[in-house]
């Protein structure tokens, strides 16, 4: 049993992508979002897009959409600038009529990649957003949004620990 959520329970990059896609699907109930549309990748080269997420929101005055291009990297090492150098991220965001680009990583990113995202955000005339969730940031999202089916499916050892703790309390 594990007393924390641990990415070591995820077997490969495809399962990690499915976890990220499922995370966005369950945000609908937890965050009072009107609707969430998650388009997973197709087979073959993804061109820098693993998932396309569209949130439909209502601020009590109007309904509106926010769309994100999401790229997942399930690597043991830090993701570097060279791994994304073949992707023109602003063009990709524009092609999908998105509002931003989210990079979700198992571990971390290099300082050069962080700087590139900061520069893109600061200098973007289209007001696109460029966000990185390293492994710790994504784990925090999973703890903040504790969807039991998601935890049960992807983190069975942690789920078993939580269940044992709940049984002890009863």
C-alpha positions as CSV (number, residue, x, y, z in Angstrom):
1,X,0.0,0.0,0.0
2,X,1.1,3.5,-0.7
3,X,0.2,6.5,1.5
4,X,0.7,9.0,-1.4
5,X,-0.3,9.2,-5.0
6,X,2.8,8.0,-7.0
7,X,3.3,8.1,-10.7
8,X,5.2,4.8,-10.4
9,X,1.8,3.2,-10.5
10,X,1.3,4.5,-14.0
11,X,2.7,1.9,-16.5
12,X,3.5,4.1,-19.6
13,X,3.0,7.3,-21.5
14,X,-0.4,6.2,-22.9
15,X,-1.8,5.5,-19.5
16,X,-0.4,8.9,-18.3
17,X,-2.2,10.6,-21.2
18,X,-5.4,8.7,-20.3
19,X,-5.0,9.9,-16.7
20,X,-4.6,13.5,-17.8
21,X,-7.7,13.2,-20.1
22,X,-9.8,11.6,-17.4
23,X,-8.7,14.3,-14.9
24,X,-10.2,16.9,-17.2
25,X,-13.3,14.9,-17.6
26,X,-13.9,14.8,-13.9
27,X,-13.3,18.5,-13.3
28,X,-16.8,19.2,-14.6
29,X,-18.5,18.0,-11.5
30,X,-15.8,19.3,-9.1
31,X,-15.4,22.8,-10.5
32,X,-19.0,23.8,-11.5
33,X,-18.1,23.7,-15.2
34,X,-21.1,23.5,-17.6
35,X,-19.4,21.0,-19.9
36,X,-16.0,19.5,-20.7
37,X,-15.1,18.0,-24.1
38,X,-11.9,16.0,-24.2
39,X,-10.5,14.9,-27.5
40,X,-7.8,12.3,-27.0
41,X,-5.0,11.9,-29.6
42,X,-5.3,9.8,-32.7
43,X,-2.8,7.1,-33.5
44,X,0.6,8.1,-34.8
45,X,2.5,11.4,-34.5
46,X,0.6,13.9,-32.4
47,X,2.4,17.0,-33.7
48,X,2.6,18.5,-30.2
49,X,-1.0,17.8,-29.2
50,X,-1.9,14.8,-27.1
51,X,-5.3,16.1,-25.8
52,X,-7.6,19.0,-26.8
53,X,-9.8,20.1,-23.9
54,X,-12.7,22.5,-24.2
55,X,-14.4,23.9,-21.1
56,X,-17.8,25.4,-21.4
57,X,-18.4,27.8,-18.5
58,X,-21.0,30.2,-17.3
59,X,-20.2,33.2,-15.2
60,X,-23.9,33.9,-14.4
61,X,-24.0,36.5,-17.2
62,X,-22.8,34.7,-20.3
63,X,-21.6,31.3,-21.3
64,X,-18.2,31.0,-22.9
65,X,-15.6,28.4,-23.9
66,X,-11.9,28.0,-23.0
67,X,-9.9,25.5,-25.1
68,X,-6.5,24.1,-24.2
69,X,-4.0,22.1,-26.3
70,X,-2.4,19.7,-23.8
71,X,0.9,17.9,-24.3
72,X,1.9,15.0,-21.9
73,X,5.5,13.9,-21.3
74,X,5.8,10.7,-19.2
75,X,9.6,10.8,-18.9
76,X,11.9,10.0,-16.1
77,X,14.2,12.9,-16.9
78,X,13.4,16.5,-17.2
79,X,11.8,17.7,-20.4
80,X,14.1,20.1,-22.2
81,X,13.6,22.8,-24.8
82,X,15.1,20.5,-27.6
83,X,12.2,18.0,-27.0
84,X,9.7,20.6,-28.1
85,X,11.8,22.4,-30.6
86,X,10.1,20.8,-33.6
87,X,6.7,22.2,-32.5
88,X,5.6,25.7,-33.2
89,X,3.5,26.0,-30.1
90,X,1.8,29.4,-30.9
91,X,0.8,28.1,-34.3
92,X,-0.5,24.9,-32.8
93,X,-2.6,26.9,-30.3
94,X,-3.9,29.0,-33.2
95,X,-4.7,26.0,-35.4
96,X,-6.9,24.5,-32.7
97,X,-8.6,27.9,-31.9
98,X,-7.3,27.4,-28.4
99,X,-6.6,29.8,-25.6
100,X,-3.5,28.2,-24.4
101,X,-1.0,25.3,-24.3
102,X,-0.5,23.1,-21.2
103,X,2.5,20.8,-20.8
104,X,1.9,18.1,-18.2
105,X,5.1,16.2,-17.2
106,X,5.8,13.2,-15.0
107,X,8.9,14.8,-13.5
108,X,10.2,18.3,-14.3
109,X,11.3,20.6,-17.1
110,X,14.6,22.4,-17.7
111,X,15.1,26.0,-16.9
112,X,15.5,26.8,-20.6
113,X,12.0,25.3,-21.3
114,X,10.5,27.2,-18.4
115,X,12.1,30.4,-19.7
116,X,10.7,29.7,-23.2
117,X,7.2,29.4,-21.8
118,X,7.6,32.6,-19.8
119,X,8.8,34.4,-22.9
120,X,5.9,33.1,-25.0
121,X,3.4,34.2,-22.4
122,X,4.9,37.6,-21.9
123,X,5.4,38.4,-25.6
124,X,2.2,36.8,-27.1
125,X,0.1,39.5,-28.8
126,X,-2.8,37.0,-29.1
127,X,-2.9,36.6,-25.3
128,X,-2.5,32.9,-25.5
129,X,-1.5,31.2,-22.2
130,X,1.5,28.9,-21.8
131,X,1.5,26.7,-18.7
132,X,3.6,23.9,-17.3
133,X,2.5,21.4,-14.7
134,X,5.5,19.5,-13.6
135,X,4.9,16.2,-11.8
136,X,4.4,17.8,-8.4
137,X,2.0,20.4,-9.8
138,X,-0.1,17.7,-11.4
139,X,-0.1,15.6,-8.2
140,X,-1.3,18.6,-6.3
141,X,-4.2,18.9,-8.8
142,X,-5.0,15.3,-8.2
143,X,-5.1,15.8,-4.4
144,X,-7.2,18.9,-4.7
145,X,-9.7,17.1,-6.9
146,X,-10.1,13.8,-5.2
147,X,-12.2,11.8,-7.7
148,X,-12.4,8.4,-6.2
149,X,-12.9,6.5,-9.5
150,X,-9.9,8.3,-11.0
151,X,-7.7,7.4,-8.0
152,X,-9.1,3.8,-7.9
153,X,-8.4,3.3,-11.6
154,X,-4.9,4.8,-11.9
155,X,-3.5,4.5,-8.4
156,X,-4.8,1.2,-6.9
157,X,-2.1,1.0,-4.2
158,X,-3.0,4.5,-2.9
159,X,-6.7,3.8,-3.2
160,X,-6.2,0.6,-1.1
161,X,-4.4,2.7,1.5
162,X,-7.2,5.3,1.6
163,X,-9.8,2.5,1.9
164,X,-7.9,0.9,4.8
165,X,-7.7,4.2,6.6
166,X,-11.5,4.7,6.2
167,X,-12.2,1.3,7.5
168,X,-10.0,2.0,10.6
169,X,-12.0,5.1,11.3
170,X,-15.3,3.3,11.2
